[in-house]
Amino acid sequence: MKILLAVDGSEYTRRMLDYIAGHRDLFDGSHTYSALTVVPSVPPRVTSFIGRSTIDDYYREQAEAVLAPVRERAVKNGWNLTASHLVGHAPELIARTANEGGYDMLVMGSHGHAPMASLVLGSVASRLLAHCTKPVLIVR
């Protein structure tokens, strides 16, 4: 199975990875995992003052801070994992990647701290569910 892991470096990502590691009957070494983090884009007015290479370095540094621990966890657990990042709005980019990337499932942690409309799930999880056509496992 090809599984997309939406990661953001939070405690909720760690819990999601713990869940996967703890359920080897469901998530074993035969699966292919892709970790994806989405870095929010720098406001356009800022890009006129800062060079493109500096902004690209910033995006890479932010992504690597999230992805490095996931890679370490994958090695420790024997997961076949690739990691990547995108820049922009997380819910739409994660859903598009899951839908168009040939994935069988999306797994993510949920913060669950958004206001009334997202009382049960976090706002990213709620928005992602609205756009994703693949099965989604949300770990709270």
C-alpha positions as CSV (number, residue, x, y, z in Angstrom):
1,M,0.0,0.0,0.0
2,K,1.2,3.5,-0.8
3,I,0.5,5.8,2.3
4,L,0.9,9.5,2.5
5,L,1.8,10.9,6.0
6,A,0.8,14.5,6.5
7,V,3.3,15.9,9.0
8,D,3.7,19.3,10.7
9,G,6.3,18.6,13.4
10,S,3.7,19.0,16.2
11,E,3.0,16.7,19.1
12,Y,0.1,15.4,17.0
13,T,2.5,14.3,14.3
14,R,4.5,12.4,16.9
15,R,1.3,10.7,18.2
16,M,0.4,9.7,14.7
17,L,3.9,8.2,14.1
18,D,3.6,6.4,17.5
19,Y,0.3,5.0,16.3
20,I,1.7,3.7,13.1
21,A,4.8,2.2,14.9
22,G,2.5,0.6,17.5
23,H,0.2,-1.1,15.0
24,R,2.6,-3.2,13.0
25,D,-0.3,-5.5,12.1
26,L,-1.7,-2.7,10.0
27,F,1.4,-0.7,9.1
28,D,4.3,-3.0,8.4
29,G,7.4,-2.7,6.3
30,S,5.7,-3.8,3.1
31,H,4.1,-0.4,2.7
32,T,5.6,2.6,1.0
33,Y,5.4,5.8,3.0
34,S,5.7,9.4,1.8
35,A,6.0,12.1,4.4
36,L,4.7,15.5,3.3
37,T,4.9,18.8,5.1
38,V,3.5,22.1,3.8
39,V,5.3,25.3,4.7
40,P,3.1,28.4,4.6
41,S,4.1,30.8,1.9
42,V,5.8,34.1,2.7
43,P,3.5,37.1,2.0
44,P,4.1,38.5,-1.5
45,R,5.0,41.9,-0.2
46,V,7.9,40.3,1.7
47,T,9.3,38.7,-1.5
48,S,10.0,42.1,-3.0
49,F,12.5,42.8,-0.2
50,I,14.1,39.4,0.2
51,G,15.9,37.5,-2.6
52,R,14.4,34.3,-4.0
53,S,17.3,32.1,-2.9
54,T,16.9,33.4,0.7
55,I,13.2,32.6,0.7
56,D,13.8,29.1,-0.8
57,D,16.4,28.5,1.9
58,Y,13.9,29.5,4.5
59,Y,11.3,27.1,3.1
60,R,13.9,24.2,3.0
61,E,15.0,24.9,6.6
62,Q,11.4,25.0,7.9
63,A,10.6,21.8,6.1
64,E,13.7,20.0,7.2
65,A,13.0,20.8,10.8
66,V,9.7,18.9,10.4
67,L,11.0,16.1,8.1
68,A,14.3,15.1,9.8
69,P,12.7,13.5,12.9
70,V,10.2,11.7,10.6
71,R,13.1,10.3,8.6
72,E,14.8,9.2,11.8
73,R,11.7,7.5,13.0
74,A,11.3,5.7,9.6
75,V,14.8,4.3,9.8
76,K,14.3,3.2,13.4
77,N,11.1,1.3,12.4
78,G,12.3,0.0,9.0
79,W,9.8,2.0,7.0
80,N,10.4,2.6,3.3
81,L,9.9,6.4,3.4
82,T,10.4,9.4,1.1
83,A,10.0,12.9,2.4
84,S,9.1,16.1,0.6
85,H,7.6,19.6,1.2
86,L,5.3,22.0,-0.6
87,V,4.8,25.7,-0.1
88,G,1.3,27.1,0.3
89,H,-2.0,26.3,1.9
90,A,-1.8,22.9,3.7
91,P,-5.3,21.4,3.3
92,E,-5.6,21.8,-0.4
93,L,-2.0,20.8,-1.2
94,I,-2.1,17.7,1.0
95,A,-5.5,16.7,-0.5
96,R,-4.2,17.3,-4.1
97,T,-1.1,15.2,-3.4
98,A,-3.2,12.4,-1.9
99,N,-5.7,12.5,-4.8
100,E,-3.2,12.8,-7.7
101,G,-0.2,10.9,-6.3
102,G,-1.5,7.4,-6.5
103,Y,-1.8,7.0,-2.7
104,D,-4.1,4.4,-1.2
105,M,-4.5,6.2,2.1
106,L,-3.7,9.5,3.9
107,V,-2.7,9.4,7.6
108,M,-2.5,12.5,9.8
109,G,-2.7,13.7,13.3
110,S,-5.3,16.2,14.3
111,H,-4.9,19.1,16.7
112,G,-8.6,19.5,17.4
113,H,-8.2,23.1,18.7
114,A,-10.1,25.2,16.1
115,P,-13.3,27.1,17.1
116,M,-16.9,25.9,16.9
117,A,-17.1,24.8,13.3
118,S,-14.2,22.4,13.9
119,L,-15.1,21.2,17.4
120,V,-14.3,17.6,16.8
121,L,-11.4,17.9,14.3
122,G,-8.9,20.6,13.7
123,S,-9.5,23.1,10.9
124,V,-6.8,21.6,8.7
125,A,-8.3,18.1,9.1
126,S,-11.8,19.4,8.4
127,R,-10.7,21.3,5.3
128,L,-8.6,18.4,4.1
129,L,-11.5,15.9,4.4
130,A,-13.6,18.3,2.2
131,H,-11.1,18.0,-0.6
132,C,-9.6,14.5,-0.3
133,T,-11.1,11.6,-2.2
134,K,-8.8,8.9,-0.7
135,P,-9.4,7.2,2.7
136,V,-8.1,9.3,5.6
137,L,-7.0,8.0,8.9
138,I,-7.0,10.8,11.5
139,V,-5.1,10.1,14.8
140,R,-6.2,12.3,17.7
